Amino acid sequence: SDLLPARDDGIYSIFVPSVYSLKCKWPVKIPKIDMLPTAIRRITAGIFLSHSHMDWQFATWLATALRKRCIKVWLDARDVHGGDPLVATVTEAIRSLPNFVVVLSRNSAKSKWVKYEVDYAISAMLSRRKRNKRIVPIRIDSVCLSDVHPGLAGKHVIDFTGNYQRGLSRLFESIRP
């Protein structure tokens, strides 16, 4: 990979191929992100990862794989702390991040929280201020898209059932900075 993980303080260590001869001290705090190549701009991408707790192993694997590619991942098990107001914390995370990834499975089809999170993401996407929000469904078993949430109908689904690495590559290409 050409990018190294970002630290929580916003400082990034980046290996840039020689064609992008950037002159700076490492680690570098990136100022105007829109002026950098797309591969580097992706480090500012953020994802809210919606999943059933029954699928926590896959969600943890996916979050780790995305973080290795310098993508910020909001995952409840890591980002909700004891005493936090749960609904407010979740809705603020959905509202503030440009990408909402929902893990589709038979487990998520039964989860009231996944349905709530998808409802909120759809309403955030439809609000006038968040037209750039992207909702990306990913499938990890044979569940039907409409079984999880009817609002996801018509969305292209990234399939992780056959090949995790291919699914991860397609997800990475779909993420908005």
C-alpha positions in Angstrom: 0.0 0.0 0.0 1.2 3.5 -0.7 -0.4 5.0 2.4 0.4 4.4 6.0 -2.2 4.6 8.8 -3.3 8.0 10.1 -2.8 8.8 13.8 -5.6 10.2 15.9 -4.0 13.7 16.1 -4.5 14.2 12.3 -0.9 13.8 11.3 -0.3 11.4 8.4 2.7 9.5 7.4 2.5 9.1 3.6 4.8 7.4 1.1 4.3 9.3 -2.1 5.5 7.7 -5.4 8.3 9.7 -6.9 6.0 11.2 -9.6 4.4 13.4 -6.8 7.6 15.0 -5.5 6.3 16.7 -2.5 8.8 18.5 -0.4 8.0 18.4 3.3 9.0 17.0 6.6 7.5 13.7 7.7 5.1 13.2 9.2 3.2 15.9 7.5 0.0 17.7 8.4 -1.9 18.0 5.1 -3.3 21.5 4.5 -5.4 21.8 1.3 -6.5 18.3 0.7 -8.3 19.1 -2.6 -5.0 20.0 -4.2 -3.4 16.6 -3.7 -3.7 13.4 -5.8 -6.9 11.3 -5.3 -5.0 8.5 -3.6 -3.8 10.9 -1.0 -7.1 12.7 -0.6 -8.7 9.4 0.4 -7.1 9.7 3.8 -9.7 12.3 4.7 -12.5 9.9 3.8 -14.7 8.8 6.7 -17.1 5.9 6.9 -19.9 5.1 9.3 -20.0 1.3 9.4 -23.5 0.0 10.1 -23.7 -3.7 11.0 -25.5 -6.2 13.2 -23.6 -7.1 16.4 -23.9 -10.7 15.2 -21.6 -9.7 12.3 -19.0 -8.0 14.5 -16.1 -10.2 13.3 -16.6 -9.1 9.7 -17.1 -5.5 10.7 -13.9 -5.5 12.7 -12.0 -7.1 9.9 -13.4 -4.6 7.4 -12.7 -1.6 9.7 -9.1 -2.8 10.2 -8.6 -3.3 6.4 -9.9 0.2 5.7 -7.9 1.9 8.4 -4.8 0.3 6.9 -5.7 2.2 3.7 -5.9 5.4 5.9 -9.7 5.6 5.8 -11.3 6.8 9.1 -13.9 4.3 10.2 -16.6 4.9 12.8 -17.4 1.6 14.5 -19.6 1.6 17.5 -17.5 -0.9 19.5 -14.6 1.5 19.3 -16.2 4.9 19.1 -19.1 4.7 21.7 -17.9 4.9 25.3 -19.6 4.2 28.6 -22.0 7.0 29.5 -22.2 8.4 25.9 -25.7 9.4 24.8 -26.1 6.5 22.3 -28.7 7.9 19.9 -27.0 11.4 19.7 -23.5 9.9 19.3 -24.7 7.6 16.4 -26.7 10.3 14.6 -23.9 12.8 14.9 -21.4 10.3 13.4 -23.8 9.4 10.5 -24.4 13.1 9.9 -20.7 14.1 9.9 -19.2 11.4 7.7 -19.5 11.4 3.9 -19.9 7.6 3.6 -22.4 5.3 5.1 -21.5 1.6 4.6 -24.2 -0.9 5.7 -23.3 -4.5 6.0 -26.1 -6.6 4.6 -26.7 -10.0 6.1 -29.5 -12.1 7.5 -28.5 -10.7 10.9 -28.7 -7.1 9.8 -32.2 -7.8 8.3 -33.4 -8.6 11.9 -31.6 -5.6 13.5 -33.7 -2.6 14.6 -30.5 -0.6 15.0 -29.4 -1.2 11.5 -32.8 -0.1 10.2 -32.6 3.0 12.4 -29.2 3.9 11.1 -30.2 3.3 7.5 -33.3 5.5 8.0 -31.1 8.3 9.4 -28.5 8.0 6.7 -31.2 8.2 4.0 -32.7 11.3 5.6 -29.3 12.9 5.9 -28.6 12.1 2.3 -31.9 13.7 1.2 -31.3 16.9 3.3 -30.2 19.8 1.2 -26.9 20.2 3.0 -25.7 16.6 2.6 -26.3 15.9 -1.0 -22.7 14.5 -1.2 -23.4 11.7 1.3 -23.0 8.2 -0.2 -24.8 5.1 1.0 -22.9 1.9 0.1 -24.5 -1.5 0.8 -22.2 -4.4 1.1 -23.4 -8.0 1.1 -21.8 -10.8 3.2 -24.4 -13.5 2.8 -27.4 -14.3 0.6 -29.8 -11.8 2.1 -32.1 -9.8 -0.2 -31.4 -6.1 -0.2 -35.1 -5.2 0.5 -35.1 -7.5 3.5 -32.7 -5.2 5.3 -34.3 -1.9 4.3 -36.7 -0.9 1.4 -34.8 2.5 1.1 -31.8 0.6 -0.2 -33.7 -0.6 -3.3 -31.9 0.4 -6.5 -28.5 0.8 -4.8 -25.6 -1.1 -6.3 -24.4 -3.7 -3.8 -20.7 -4.6 -3.3 -20.5 -8.3 -2.9 -18.2 -9.8 -0.3 -19.6 -13.3 -0.4 -17.2 -14.7 -2.9 -13.9 -12.8 -2.6 -13.2 -10.4 0.3 -10.2 -8.8 -1.4 -12.2 -8.0 -4.6 -15.1 -6.6 -2.4 -12.6 -4.5 -0.4 -11.1 -3.1 -3.6 -14.5 -2.2 -5.0 -15.5 -0.6 -1.6 -12.3 1.4 -1.6 -13.1 2.7 -5.1 -16.6 3.7 -4.0 -15.6 5.8 -1.0 -15.8 9.6 -1.3 -13.2 11.8 0.3 
